[in-house]
């Protein structure tokens, strides 16, 4: 999400993390490998696969002119409404919206979308929102990963409250992690395997001094993981420092959809090539080799919103009940190839491709704007 902040304005947009004891929790992790909440209170939780049944999808109608600019803002708002309306045909959608945007949101979204008033900084609820987990008895909880504006790169005082508020609205226990990270940095198969990028989670702007081993211990405890496949990612090229959900996604246990940028001039070319090598040699928590399918980036995009920050990739799709909501970029060959691959691995769902060029111009995608709440 490179388009979210102007580097020249970055210092004025930074805010100090307000969560009391957050970095103390990180120090605890580094020293002991355990988080701020005792293991006994978190044992038994599992983060389900996104393809499992949802109670609803959460979104945020949170684009603001200060971040997006006057020209891009209307298109981004239309994109958000299009995503919400597309999902609402298949499952309930609850969309957070500021008071001063409420009327506009009402005019853009279908009556099937439930609008909920809440103060927001931005729209990226995959990163700001709670990560929901369940246990074997059917209980549900919400993990708060202490959103800090992707390493204090953007204002986050209001967005830091989104995860806790979602837990309250869902009527479930809130579990505050000792780690600082975002939902876009975690991809799971629901059966004990996760894919995580080192460039994000092991970054000093989130978790200074915290080791990979300590991060693994915390994530395994919180999300019911037995194995984490680490991808290197890439720091400093976008505001997220390389989120997993732009590089690799589980279609189902054992099957991974991985992005590849074929342009040798792109900063993502070498790193996506390396990711494919890692994934093709990896095994999941059950010891099975992964079936890796490639979603190759488009060679061109529509010119209207093209920019250096434009996120042109197909991996950032969203799976809901009965459908896969995915992007298309106007490259007929690449769009069709992505659709064919998605239809192949999600045979029981409709693949719906939509134009979200405004959001892509801000360095994000469909998955970034959504957060599933499982049944």
N, C-alpha and C positions, 0 to 999 in steps of 0.2 A: 504494500500500500504506500508506494512512494509518493503519490500525489497528495497525500494528506497534509504535508507540512512543507513550507518553504524553508530551505536551509538557512536563509538569511534571517528568518524569524524564529528559528528554533529555540534560541535562548529565552526569548520572551514567552515562549509557549511551555517551557518546562516548569513542572511543579514538583516539589519535594513529596516523596511518598508519605502519606498520612497514616498508613496502617501501623498502629502501635506494635512494636516488637517484631515487625516484619524481618528486618535485617538481623535482629537477634535470633529469629527463627532460622535464618539462613546459616548463621554461625553454628547453631545447634546441629543443623544438617551436616555441615562440614566436619564437625567434631565427632558426631555419633552415628550419622546415617539415619536418624529418625526425625520426624517432624514435630511440630508444635502441639499436635493432638496425639494422645496416646494410641498405640496400635490397637489396644483392645476395643476402643470406641470406633475404629474404622475397619476392623477385620470383616471380611465377607462382602465388601462392596465391589461391584464390577461395572465398568462403563460399557454399555451395550454397543453393538455394531449399529451404525447409522441406519442400516437397512431393516433393523428390527422395528416393531410397531411403535408408533409415536402417539402420545396423548395430544401433542400440538407442536407447532413450530413457532419459535419466538423470532421476532424481527424488531428493528428499531428505525423509525422514520426520523433519523437524527442528522441528516446532512445540514451543514450550516455554511453560510456564505463566507464567513471568516476563514474557513478551512478550504472550501471547494471553489470559491470565486464566483462572481456574478454570472459569468457565461456558462459554466459547467453545472451549476446548482440545479436549474430546472430539469435538465436531462437526467441527473442522478436521482432526483425525486421521482421522475417518471419511471426510471429503472426499478427503484425500490417497490413502487406500486405494482409494476408488471411482475416482479418476482413473487410478491405477496399474493397477487390475484391468481397467478399460475399454481402456486402451492395450495391455495384455498379451495381449488376445485377438487382436491384429493384429501385434505385433512385440515383441521382448525389451525388458524394463524392468529396469534396475539402480537400486536405491533405497538411498541412503545413510541410515544410521540409527545413532543413538547407542547405546552399550552398554546404558544403562538403559531404553531404549525398545524393545529388540530383541524381547522377548517379546510386547509389545503389537502391534508391527508384524506379527509372524508370525501373530497371531490375526486380523488384519484383512485382510491381502493374500492373494491367491491364490498357490498354489505356483508359478505361472508367473512371479511377480515375484522377482527375485534381490535379496536383502537383503545389503548390504555395510556392515560396521561402520566408522563414521567420526565423529569429533567435529564437532558442528555448533552454530551459533548459531540458525539459523532454516531455513525451508523453501524459500526463493526461488532455486532453482538456475538459473533463467533468468538471474539477475543475478550470482550468485556463481560459477557454473560456467564452464568453458572454452567458448569459441566455436570450433567446429571448422572448419577450412579444408582444401581439397584442391588438388592441382595436376594438370596434364594427364597425368602419368605414373601417377596413382593414389596418390601419397603423401598422407598426411594429417598435419596438425599441429593444435595447440590453442593458441589465443590467450588469454593471461591479461591481462585489462583492469584488474587492480589494484583489485578491489572494496574500497571504503572506507565501506561502510554508508550508501550514498546521501548522501554528503557528511557522514559522521561523525554521522548521526542515530541510529544504533543500534550496539550492540556488534557487532564484525565480526572479531575476532582469529582465531577458528576458521574462519569462512566465507571469510576472505581466502586460506585454504589450499586451498579446494575446487578451483579451476581447475588449479593445478599438480598436485594429486593425480589429477584426472581425466586429465590428459595422461599421467601415469605409468601409470595403470591401462589406458589405451588403447594404451600402448606407442608414443607418437608424440612428436615434438619439441614442446617448449613454447616459444612465442614470447611474450615479455613486451612488451606495448605500453608506450609512454611516456604514453599517455592513461589517465585514470581514467574508466571508464564501466561500464555494465551491459548485458548481452545484451538486456534488454527495451527498450533505447533504440535498437536497430538493427533495421531490417527490410530485407531484400534480395530481389531477384528471381532471383539466381543468374546473371544475365547482364549484370552491370555497373551496375545501378541500386540505390540504397538510399534509404530514407526515414528521416530522423533528426530528433529534436526538439531545437531549440536550447536550450530551457529546461533540459534535462538535461545534454547534452554540453558546452555552452558556459557552464556554471554555474561560478562561482568556488569552489563547494564541492567541485568535482571537478578542474577544470583552470584554476586562476587564471592570468590573463594570456595564455592560449593563444587565438590568433585562429581564426576560422572557416576561414581558408585553411590554417592549420597543421593543424587537425583533419582537414580534407579530405585533405590530403597523406598523413597517417598512415593514415586509414581506407582510402583508395584503395590504398595499398601493402599493407596487411594483408589486406584482404578482396577484392581484385580488382575494385575499383569504378572506373567511368569517370564516373559522375554521382551526386551526392547531392541529393535533394530535401529541403530544410529546411522543417520545420513549426515554428511558433513554440512550441507547447506552452504550458505555464503553470507558473510556479515557485511553490513554497511551499504549494500546495493539497493535495498529497499527498507522501508521503515520497520518492517517486521524482522529484519535480519534473516530472512529465508524460512518462512513457515512451511511445515510439512504439507499442508493442504494445497500447495501449488506444485508439489513435486511428486507425491505418491499417495494413493488412496486404496484402501481395501474395497473390492467389489463384494467379496464375501471371504470367509476364512480360506486362506491358501491362494487367493487370487488378488493380485495387485495391479492397479492401473498406474503407470508411471509416465510422467511428462518427459519429453525430449525436445530440446531446442536444436535444430539442425544447422542453424546459422553460426559459422565459425567466429563471426565478429561479435556475437552476443556474449555477455558475461555469464549467461546461463548455459552456454554450450558445453563447456568442460565439466561443470558441476553436474548437469543432468546426465552426461555420459558416465560419470563416476557413480552416480546413484544407480543407474541401470546395472553396472557391474556388481555393486554391493547387493542389490536386491536379487539378482539372478543367482548369486552364490549363497544367499541366506536361507535359513530354515525358520519355520514358525515355532511357537511354543510346544507344539506336538512333535517337532522334529521333521516335519514335512517340508520339502523344497517348495518355494513359491512359484506359482505360474504368473509370470510378469508379462503384461500386455502394454504396448507403448501407445500413448496419445501424443502424436507429434504436433508441435506448435504450428499455427498457420504461417504461411510465407508472406502474407499481406493482411492488412485490416482496412476497414473503411476509413477514408481520410478525415472525416469530419471531426473526430475526437482523437486522432492519432497523436501520440506524444512520446517522449523518451520514457515516461513512466507507465505507458500502456501495458497492462497485464494480459498478454495474448496467449492463453493456454487453456486447455480443455479439462484439466484435472480438477478444477475448482467447481465441480458440479455439486448438486444437492439431491440426496435420495429421500423421498417421502413416500407415503402410502400410495402404491400403484404407479409411481412415476419417478423419473429422473429429470430434474430441471438443469439444463446444461446451456452453455453459451454457444453462439455462432458469431463469426467475425467477418463474414462476407467473402471468405476464401472458399469457393464452392467445393473444391477437391478436399481440402483439409476438414471443412465442416462435415462433409459427408462421411469421410473416413472416421472421424470421431463419433459421429452418430451411429455408424455401423458397429464400431467396437463396443460402445455403451449398450446398444441393443443386444449384442451378443452376450454380454456378461450379466445384464439385467433383463433376461428374457421375459420375465413375468410383469414387467413394468413398461409404461409408455415413456419414450425418450422425447422430451419437449425441449427444443432449442430456441432460445430467445436472444434478442439483441440487448446487451447491457453495456454498450460502449462507454457510457458516461461513468459508470462504476469502474470499468476496466481502465479508463483514462486516469483514475485515481489510484491505480495499482492494485485493485481488488477484484473480487469476483462474487459469484452467486453464493458459494459456500461461506464466504466471509461475512455475508449479511444475514445468515441464518443460524439458529441453534435449536437442535431438537430436544424435546422433553419426552423421554420414553414413557410407555404406559407403566 
